[in-house]
Amino acid sequence: MEISEKLLCLFSTDVSEVDGRYVVEVPKHEVETGDIDTDSVYRVALIARDETESGTAPEAEPESRPGEPRPPVDIGETRYVEIEDIGKQGDGIARVERGYVIIVPGAEVGERVKVEVSEVKSNFAVGEIIEETF
């Protein structure tokens, strides 16, 4: 899957039914960072977490260029990480081997969390929190 450079924010949430409509709630911090405006219309993409939840096959391995090292994490892998920074979109940033970045939506600086890697790219991964502190 290719991620557009126009991506404004990335977070995990549930789809809920409210008054006969289906609602995807945007976390407050995504609006507070100033990248999205409550008076605008946006394109939204929904991505299934994994095979067991979506009924679809997991994503293919990320492409790597010759001579480029493979990412140090795999989809479905669990890692214990410490959030070192907050990205432009308000997501937690953790670094693992070789400075490789794992984006952790909903995490705060200084938190130590257990994450499950849900997406892997050549230069970053996305991890979902599965345990708040360790």
TAFEN-V716465 format. One line per field, one symbol per residue. phi: phi as a letter, one per 30 degrees, with the letter a starting at -180 (. if undefined). A space follows every 50 residues. Layout:
phi->???
This chain:
phi->.ccdddecabacaccbcbhibcbcdceedddddidbbdcccbdcccbdda eddcicddddeddbdeidddedbbejdcbcbcdcacdecjddbbbbehid ccdbeiccejdcbcbcdcabbdcabcbcdcbdbb
